[in-house]
Amino acid sequence: MSSTFLGEFIGTAVLIYLGNGVVANVLLKFSKGENSGWIVITAGWAFAVTIGIFVSTKFGSPAAHLNPAVTVAEAVKSGDWSNAASFILAQLAGAFLGATLVWLQYLPHWSATSDSGLKLACFSTSPAIKHSFGNFISEFLATALLIIGLGSLPSVSNGLGPYIVGVLVWAIGLSLGGTTGYAINPARDLGPRLAHTFLPIAGKGPSDWGYAWVPFVAPIAGSIVGALILKLL
């Protein structure tokens, strides 16, 4: 196993463990964070991104993409697709592991929570209003902004880069995340959705695979457009 694969795998696992962990903390019954709200979720996800980047670089991936949309964007900008497949595979596997850790972390809370929709939300995203075109546009635009924002960051030394990326993700979540739950990362949705499908989660419902194409396809499309805008400018 290459060090870059390991870094992407472990970094993404940490990202999902903390990111979906905060969702579970807010949504599941009898959690001490129950009903603490959207700001807690968006903050938790921002911090998860920051910590995930640090862990990914420590374990051998200086790029620390943690997101197939970022990997595709970098390949579009550079023209080098040689590492894209291995990065994406590592990210998907890491996301599955991270979601499994969330299941274990909150093990007694799944049976205590009667709403199967809340349980699914601890794994994958769903729209506030189901509207395929509108949901696609939301994920597309938010991911394009993510890529443009990442490409616009100044070169930062002293280890500040991961914190700035966390702030960018926090801003996207606070301002744009209310429509679809801002997947902006195909691995973040697909890996945990697979975990929801296969894990023996008490009282779970369906995994809503009919919606799953949106948080996968739209971020990839948005990343390509965002990368092309950066390349053109």
Secondary structure as GFF3:
##gff-version 3
##sequence-region A 1 233
A	DSSP	alpha_helix	3	27	.	.	.	ID=ss1
A	DSSP	alpha_helix	38	58	.	.	.	ID=ss2
A	DSSP	alpha_helix	68	78	.	.	.	ID=ss3
A	DSSP	alpha_helix	84	105	.	.	.	ID=ss4
A	DSSP	alpha_helix	107	112	.	.	.	ID=ss5
A	DSSP	alpha_helix	116	121	.	.	.	ID=ss6
A	DSSP	alpha_helix	132	152	.	.	.	ID=ss7
A	DSSP	alpha_helix	161	176	.	.	.	ID=ss8
A	DSSP	alpha_helix	186	198	.	.	.	ID=ss9
A	DSSP	alpha_helix	214	232	.	.	.	ID=ss10
###
